[in-house]
Amino acid sequence: MSAPVSATPWRRLPADLAASMRPHLPSTVAAVAGAVTEATPAFAGIADDKFARDVHTAVQVALDRFLDLVGTDEPALPPRIREVFVALGAAEAREDRGPEALLAALRMAARLLLRTASQSLARLRPVGTEELIDLSDAVSAYVAELAAASTDGYALQVREQAGEGDRRRQLAELLLRGDGMPSAVAAAAARIGWPELDTVVPVLLPPDQARDARFRYGVDGLVIERGRDAVLLLRAGPRAARAPLAEALAGRRAVVGPELDWPQVPAAVRLAELAAGLVGPDPGPVFADDHLIPLTLRGEPGALAVLTARRLAPLAHLRPAQRDNLLVTLHSWLRHWGSRAEVAAELFVHPQTVSYRLKRLRDLYGADLDDPATRFELLVVLTSHLNAPSPRHRRRSD
């Protein structure tokens, strides 16, 4: 008559099983960990020391616990042991691998454990059929518990990632629309771990690169797919700087928009789209910052606004009267190719006044005033800025 099915079949295992296996446990752990990795195709190609250590640790914990269970009525996995395998399943989900590989590895581990345990007993004494059946039941039940814990971890992580994905998508949509209340945007940013949302760099990518961008930029970026393309929104930081982006996006047909405050994300995305239209199918990356002048000369107000904000930023801290004097002086100096006499005559001021103002401008702009590209951008910006009606003039006209 067969023994009744037990919830703790390891209770029937002989005490000498643990005694026979423990001296060989280190070599057994190494052998099982290696065999499991090599025999599981999804794991065999992972050249990662951390992954190898994690597999070794899981095998060590599993075999230690199995030997502790021999001859007892204890449940298979106390919380601290179960958490190891819950974490293992969660890690598989984070690496975007399905649960099949882990379950296959556990089945392989079960076969190796049964073989190793049988051989360990056989080295001590003859092993009966009933003992082998009991051993098979115990190993099967134990590994089923490990699989259940791993599957739970996988499912929990998938649900968490789905929720995280929804939260990240919500923030991306708010930023792309540009019409969110600051409090709503700040709350959405905080929910994904962005306690402070300052400037954002948009990157347009082909749709098939969306998944890679999510993996590559992780917590620093939001990716939203729009059908014709994907938009990566990078928060300000080292990874959003030009040099790292140029290296990371080389050959990816990416278009990088200007770094702007988060309420201006729609404008930054539009400038990236317009820059893409200027260069055609460039392998990239293309930086919209390099095309602000062509876009401005084509009448794009967003490009002019970005240029104006950047080129006039050194004067932003000055009093309005000081700022206006320096602006008109700089504009005249640029148009007259640096002739102080002509600037003084045009502005009806003494040449020493011009010299003083130009010294201030040199202090504020430094070597930029000697750069031809910067001088041209300043001329374009100042021509537009100084020819625009002042607020006071507009009020009088109204």
C-alpha positions, 0 to 999 in steps of 0.5 A, a space after each residue: 500500500 502506497 503512502 498517502 500524499 503529504 504536503 511535506 513529503 521531505 518528512 519521510 526522507 532518511 536522516 542520513 541523506 543530509 549527512 551524506 550530502 553536506 560534505 559535498 555541498 560546495 561542489 554540488 552547488 557549483 555543478 548545479 549552477 553551471 549545468 543549469 546555466 549551460 542547459 538553459 538557452 536563454 541563460 547560456 549567452 548571458 556574459 554577466 558576472 552578477 547574473 552568475 553570482 545570482 544563480 550560484 546564490 539561488 542554488 546555494 540557498 535552495 540546496 541548503 534549505 532542502 537539506 534542512 527540511 529532511 525529516 521535518 514537517 516544516 513548510 518548504 520556504 520560510 519568508 526569508 528563503 521565499 524572498 530569494 526566489 520571488 526576487 529571482 522571478 522579478 529580475 527575469 521580468 525586469 530583464 524582459 525575459 519570460 518566465 519559461 527560462 527560469 521554470 526550465 532551469 528549475 526543472 533541470 535543477 530538480 533532475 540534478 538534485 534527485 540524481 545527486 541525492 540518490 548517488 549520495 545515499 547509494 555511496 553509504 548503503 543500498 537504496 530501496 525503491 520506496 526511498 527513491 519514490 519518497 525522494 522523488 516526491 520530496 524533490 518535486 514538491 520542493 522545486 514546485 514551491 521554488 517555481 511558485 515563488 519565482 512565478 509570483 515574483 515575475 507576476 508582481 514585477 510585471 504588474 508593477 512595471 505596467 503601473 510604472 509604464 502607465 505613470 510614465 506615459 501619463 507624464 509624457 503625455 502631459 509634457 507633450 500637450 504642454 497644457 498641464 497645470 504645474 501642480 498636476 505635472 509636478 505630481 505626475 513627475 513625483 510619482 515616477 521618481 522625478 522630485 524636481 522637473 526642470 528642463 527637458 531634452 526631446 529626441 525624435 526616434 524611429 518607432 522601432 527604437 522605442 524599446 531600446 530607448 526605454 532600456 538605454 535611458 531607464 529612469 532618466 527618460 520617458 518614451 512615447 510612441 506616436 505611430 510615425 515616430 517615438 519621442 524620448 523626453 530626457 530630464 536635464 542631467 549628464 546624459 542629456 548633454 550634447 556629447 553623450 547624446 551624440 555618442 549614444 545616438 550615432 547612426 540612429 536617425 535621431 533628431 535632438 530638440 533644444 533643451 527647454 523648460 518643461 512647459 516648452 516641450 511642445 515647442 522643442 519637439 516642433 523645432 526637432 521636427 522642423 530641423 529633421 525636415 531641413 536635413 532629410 534622411 540624415 543618419 544622425 543624430 541631428 541637433 535642432 540647435 544647429 539649425 535655429 538660424 535657418 529656421 529663424 530666417 524661414 520665419 519660425 517664431 519658436 526658433 527665434 524665441 530660443 535664440 533670443 533667450 539664449 543670446 540675451 541670457 547674459 543680460 537678464 540680471 541687469 536693470 531694464 535701462 542698463 540692459 536696453 543701453 547695452 543692447 542698442 550699443 551691441 546692435 550698432 557695434 555689430 552692424 558697424 563692424 566694431 567701429 566705435 566712432 560710428 556707434 557713438 555717432 549713431 547713438 549720440 553718445 561719447 566714444 568713451 561711453 561706447 568703450 565703457 559699454 563694450 567693456 561691460 559686454 565683453 565681461 558678460 559675453 567673453 570670447 563669444 563676441 569674437 565668434 562669427 556664428 555667435 555674432 551673426 546670431 546676436 545680430 539676427 536676435 537684436 534686429 528682431 528684438 529692437 525693432 519689435 514694439 515695446 510694451 509701452 509703445 503697444 499700450 499707447 497704440 492701443 
